[in-house]
Amino acid sequence: MKYLDTINSPADLKKIPIEELPVLAGEIRERIIGVVSQTGGHLASNLGIVELTIALHYIFDAPDDRFVWDVGHQTYVHKLLTGRREAFHTLRQYGGISGFPKPDESPYDTFNVGHSGTSLSSALGMVEARDKKCRKEKVIVVIGDGAMTAGMVFEGLNHTGDLKKDIIVVLNDNEMSISRNVGAISSYLSKIITGEFYTRVKRETEQLIKNIPRIGTPMLKVAKKAEESVKGLVGPGTLFEELGFRYIGPIDGHRFDHLFPTLENIKRLHGPVLVHVVTKKGKDYPPAENDPASFHGVSSYDIKTGVPLNKSPLPSYTKIFGQTLIRLAEKDERIVAISAAMPEGTGLSDFAKRFPDRFYDVGIAEQHGVTFSAGFATGGFHPVVAIYSTFLQRAYDQIVHDVCLQNLPVTFAIDRAGLVGEDGPTHHGAFDISYLRHIPNIVLMAPKDEAELRHMLYTSIHLPGPSAIRYPRGAGIGADLSSPFRTLKTGKGEILLEGEDVAIVALGSMVYPSMKAAEILQRDGIEAAVINARFAKPLDESMILDLASRYGRIVTVEDGVLSGGFGSALLEVLEKSGITGICMKRIGIPDKFVEHGSIRELQRVYGLDAEGIAREVGAFVKNSGSSGAIPTVPPLVIKGGKPG
Ligand SMILES: Cc1ncc(C[n+]2csc(CCOP(=O)(O)OP(=O)(O)O)c2C)c(N)n1
């Protein structure tokens, strides 16, 4: 019997003799590698944190003691040790356990998380709540060196140093974000790990002492200076100590004989403590150790080789975006590209190789990345900021205040728009249409396929103001990419299919499913027109009013939330025009956080596949009378104009 199979809670873990824990660590790695080879998930991060998680659960007493994970993608070991061992094979599957911490799923999960940089702030809130209730539990943050680059962490550190309450921060440093970690903080941590710090301190101290004169006040003064200087340099964690933390480390995060005594000691300390633990991403699985960036997040793979299974032969939107940007940048020196710790994920790694001086990885710092681009644009450049829809939420005010208010020419390449699948509610790109379309000056587009993405990117870099292109996760449809770039007319859609009974106005990745839905409807005797809207802002108002007067029935389809979304924008156009008697139906994501599951499953559940759209449109046509309502159309006066 495996040790792992005896563990249903941390209490069971504590029955295993300490000297046997390396065996348990091996079993856990085997289980994770096996399950993730089928379900996909965050492999390398979890393989790197096995011993650390075991030690934390052994030494502390969860769920009374509260673990707060940053990002939360590294919690598979924690899940295996806290009652989710038997459900572990359902990881990230529809109806199964989540790939991230979820208080709804387990009392051992203290905070819902998926985005980086929230741990310290949420933990500090828990600390204050604990102290106000005169309770004694420990609050332990586990944060990676990549997550440490998020600005909010520094806001949290700042506040923690001020409050001086009991809190433990475990810094899990593997020198990797998804790709190699970047920035000055990362170099600082790296110097600590490599011992460069000690060498420098020693050298500089020796130099100072050599210069001390032999007698009198000057000697004292210099000795004092030497002391201060050494204080500033000595001790690897000076930065954290100056912020009010007691720094401990660095220690080897794969050695129980280092982890146990350190964590035992820390348990007794008061005030903010930071323990610096060094681990290896992908530990003990050669494909992941050798290429931790590719194995950060994986889909199903062959265990022996690590080679991905079921990879689509068609290029992804991400890839087409990256390739297109290189082509455009070859001819246009104004183009620079910005990523927030995701050069691979956003398709910019080839751009970074081709134009190292025109590529910026700002770390997990979406807010900074956007305002940095705004500043760059004031200097005559055209920054293209590639950020996933869900992470761009972070930078809402920067988009409003720093880019759009000043009408600066910045392109937002919004990858993973719409449902993203197994990562679930923290990661779905459900809100971007709603959080962008009300901002003055911005042009918001969504391509129906990867060929249109190329034209949109070309169009956007020639616009005088801000624009955003939202496109989905995964492969395109295999569209022909050979046509030369062309400028799309701002705010103009295209009619793809004429019909008589209803007009389906679809946005972006919902266009082709809507075309398919029209085929299904035709078999039921319903003739649907299909329109590719292309733009969510500005809208093709004249076309919408024309459709309204011709059909009397309009259905909008979008892969974003309905509240404040694309369909709502059409309703606003109708309301503004004074037209009445139009039957309208909006299809999209309802007012809820969508769970995890494959994109296909979720589209089926939420009626966003061809069958679902056809079903909804068919019922709508039947319920809205034989020929639709007869619209009352006032004289067409189209107000508003193109954005600046
Ligand atoms: C706000 C935000 N931006 C980007 C991401 C994508 N992301 C997930 S994990 C990760 C890297 C985290 O690195 P680190 O904290 O060092 O953990 P590791 O995987 O190396 O253990 C990134 C950039 C995110 N989750 N949240």
The ligand as an ORCA input file, in Angstrom:
! r2SCAN-3c Opt
* xyz 1 1
  C      -2.529     38.748    -12.771
  C      -1.966     37.515    -13.419
  N      -1.182     37.630    -14.512
  C      -0.675     36.523    -15.101
  C      -0.942     35.281    -14.599
  C      -0.443     34.042    -15.318
  N       0.498     33.264    -14.467
  C       0.102     32.182    -13.810
  S       1.330     31.493    -12.931
  C       2.429     32.641    -13.458
  C       3.845     32.568    -13.034
  C       3.978     32.436    -11.579
  O       5.316     32.234    -11.236
  P       5.667     31.856     -9.770
  O       4.842     32.643     -8.836
  O       7.139     31.977     -9.613
  O       5.210     30.364     -9.617
  P       5.865     29.029    -10.242
  O       4.900     28.553    -11.264
  O       7.197     29.387    -10.819
  O       5.990     28.104     -9.111
  C       1.824     33.558    -14.316
  C       2.505     34.675    -14.974
  C      -1.773     35.211    -13.473
  N      -2.132     34.034    -12.945
  N      -2.254     36.326    -12.899
*
